Amino acid sequence: FKAQNGHCNVSTHDAQNKSLVGWVNQQRVLYKKNALNSDCIQQLNSIGLYLETLRPIKRNFSKRENCRRENIMGTDFGGR
């Protein structure tokens, strides 16, 4: 996958790589449960496999953006 795509960010919607998607998701689940040892985590990081997904960052961005809008334009969003 990395050789073809230049990264290890396997999409959960990648129909062509279902078994890889399942394996990556399992690694992320184990990571969240603190069930991976440090050597395994280091090896996964060394190939560019990110164990933490970007979803929380996106959610936090939305919250920050709403907060920024409220602070700039007021709570009524400029009358809209």
Buried (B, 14 or more C-beta within 10 A) or exposed (E): BEEEEEEBBBEEEBEEBEEEBEEBEEBBEBBEEEEBEEEBBEEBEEEEBBBEEEEEEEEEEEEEEEEEEEEEEEEEEEEE
